[in-house]
């Protein structure tokens, strides 16, 4: 029969919000959309200009499959990673892998740890958090997964004591979406030492590292090589780095040779590599347009400050000041519009239905992004939140 063969209720929170948003937009209602975690508009001119030249190249390699390497852009991964980390990496200690964005890689990581044939326990930073790692784990029949506790009290950085003894793989996401909190060097060192001693593989999705607003923000790659027994990898992407080019699915991974080799084997069976001209453009911006990248980061930083100050004046309670990215996280109020609020989801949908403010809800929290032009929305946002008259009991 022609019907869905998936279980009902399978949409994650991001899909559910997009679906509700689209339904309201069809009615012509104006929305104040703070849910979008996707920068709009074109990439930096420097990236587009370099990519356009590469597109027009007649070299066959620029238009061919790239598989697990990047023959069209030699040493792309090494250069891309070097522009992110604070300390040089020795090529004898690490290996590299170019990727077509981080999202599809997340599903390959449990497979790279053997979950096709053996049971695997995976810990994620998804409560609250970007749901895709947990979604992928749920689709692998032999994977048991759990979310590490992330709270205001622990600054959205779990403790080693929270790691279950049976854990084989930890999927990190720092800087963290949605809290905007970062991984610090002391915290990463403690985690690396523990994981190396307990044979736990570490992976970090560092998509927002280039948008760090504090010097405390540290990559896994900056500390992991100091722990020879640790199996680790980390991924970076151009999508948040080069302005608004979220469609530029190009990035790179670095890690211990054992883990990267396993990922290469699985990845080589699933895709044919990135689009070379996009890699040329991304590398050009990264290496020669520091000003452009800095200006993009500053735009988000200023917008975050504007939004945090505005919503705080309107009675909303910030979880923690965001230290990276373009997200702000807020505690769900217990009362709004003169009614009791049952959950963050309840509040989010009331805000959408009553005043058109769209956020993303997580248990106990609301995420509001600043990818839209916050300055142009300030007056309408203030009116909306003052009308909501939020309270915390």
HELIX and SHEET records of a PDB file:
HELIX    1   1 UNK A   13  UNK A   26  1                                  14    
HELIX    2   2 UNK A   45  UNK A   55  1                                  11    
HELIX    3   3 UNK A   60  UNK A   63  5                                   4    
HELIX    4   4 UNK A   76  UNK A   82  1                                   7    
HELIX    5   5 UNK A  103  UNK A  112  1                                  10    
HELIX    6   6 UNK A  132  UNK A  139  1                                   8    
HELIX    7   7 UNK A  160  UNK A  162  5                                   3    
HELIX    8   8 UNK A  185  UNK A  197  1                                  13    
HELIX    9   9 UNK A  209  UNK A  211  5                                   3    
HELIX   10  10 UNK A  221  UNK A  224  1                                   4    
HELIX   11  11 UNK A  257  UNK A  267  1                                  11    
HELIX   12  12 UNK A  276  UNK A  288  1                                  13    
HELIX   13  13 UNK A  290  UNK A  313  1                                  24    
HELIX   14  14 UNK A  344  UNK A  355  1                                  12    
HELIX   15  15 UNK A  374  UNK A  388  1                                  15    
SHEET    1   A 2 UNK A  32  UNK A  33  0                                        
SHEET    2   A 2 UNK A 357  UNK A 358  1                                        
SHEET    1   B 7 UNK A  95  UNK A  99  0                                        
SHEET    2   B 7 UNK A 251  UNK A 255 -1                                        
SHEET    3   B 7 UNK A 232  UNK A 237 -1                                        
SHEET    4   B 7 UNK A 201  UNK A 205  1                                        
SHEET    5   B 7 UNK A 169  UNK A 172  1                                        
SHEET    6   B 7 UNK A 120  UNK A 124  1                                        
SHEET    7   B 7 UNK A 143  UNK A 147  1                                        
SHEET    1   C 4 UNK A 317  UNK A 318  0                                        
SHEET    2   C 4 UNK A 327  UNK A 331 -1                                        
SHEET    3   C 4 UNK A 365  UNK A 369 -1                                        
SHEET    4   C 4 UNK A 360  UNK A 362 -1                                        
SHEET    1   D 2 UNK A 335  UNK A 336  0                                        
SHEET    2   D 2 UNK A 339  UNK A 340 -1                                        
END                                                                             
